[in-house]
Every structure is written in structure tokens, then in C-alpha cells.
Amino acid sequence: MSTRVVERRVPRSALPHPVAFAGLRQILGLWLRRARTRRQLDALSDHELRDLGLDRGDAAVEARKPFWRG
């Protein structure tokens, strides 16, 4: 008895469009920037925060937001 290998291919129409990946890449980039800038905001001194027109409480609220929230 011989074994027969059946090859199944996914039709090209079933694969995600490259534009969909571009959108995902943009979202991930935005989330990474938010996380990085919120860490940097949290590390600023009171003097630096005053230069930005923020106080420690405002900065803490923003820094503690999850990266997916705008």
C-alpha cells in the first residue's frame, strides 16, 4: 500500500491584503510611541514639567494610561 500526500494550498484571495498589514504596523508603531513617551513623561523633573505647563498630578495621570488609550 502506498501513501498519498495531498497538498492543500490556500487561495491567494483568502490571504490578508498587504494593506491590512500596513494598518497593523501603523497601530503597533503608535502604541510603541505612546508607551515610550509616557515613560519619558513619568521620568521628567518637576521643573521640566512646569516648562511644559503640567504639574506632577497631570503627568502621573497621563503616564499611567495604557498604551492603547489615546
C-alpha positions in Angstrom: 0.0 0.0 0.0 1.4 3.4 -0.9 0.7 6.6 1.0 -0.5 9.5 -1.0 0.3 13.1 0.1 -2.4 15.6 -0.6 -1.1 19.1 -0.9 -3.5 21.8 0.0 -2.9 25.4 -0.9 -4.6 28.4 0.4 -6.1 30.5 -2.4 -4.5 33.9 -2.7 -7.9 35.5 -2.2 -8.0 34.1 1.3 -4.7 35.7 2.4 -4.8 39.1 4.1 -4.1 42.0 1.8 -0.7 43.7 2.3 -2.5 47.0 3.1 -4.1 45.3 6.1 -0.6 44.6 7.4 0.4 48.2 6.8 -2.5 49.4 9.0 -1.5 47.0 11.7 2.1 48.2 11.5 0.9 51.8 12.0 -1.2 50.9 15.0 1.7 49.0 16.6 4.0 51.9 15.9 1.6 54.3 17.6 1.3 52.1 20.6 5.1 51.8 21.0 5.5 55.6 20.7 2.8 56.2 23.3 4.4 53.7 25.7 7.8 55.3 25.2 6.7 58.9 25.6 4.6 58.1 28.7 7.7 56.5 30.3 9.7 59.6 29.4 6.9 61.9 30.8 7.0 60.0 34.0 10.7 60.5 34.3 10.7 64.3 33.9 11.5 66.5 36.8 9.0 69.0 38.3 10.9 71.8 36.7 10.7 70.2 33.3 7.0 69.5 33.8 6.4 73.2 34.6 8.1 74.1 31.4 5.5 72.0 29.6 2.7 73.6 31.6 2.0 70.4 33.6 2.1 69.5 37.2 3.1 66.2 38.7 -0.5 65.0 39.1 -1.4 65.7 35.4 1.8 63.9 34.3 1.1 60.9 36.5 -2.4 60.5 35.1 -1.1 60.6 31.5 1.9 58.4 32.3 -0.3 55.7 33.9 -2.7 55.4 30.9 -2.4 52.1 29.0 -0.6 52.4 25.7 -3.8 51.6 23.7 -5.7 54.6 25.1 -5.3 57.9 23.3 
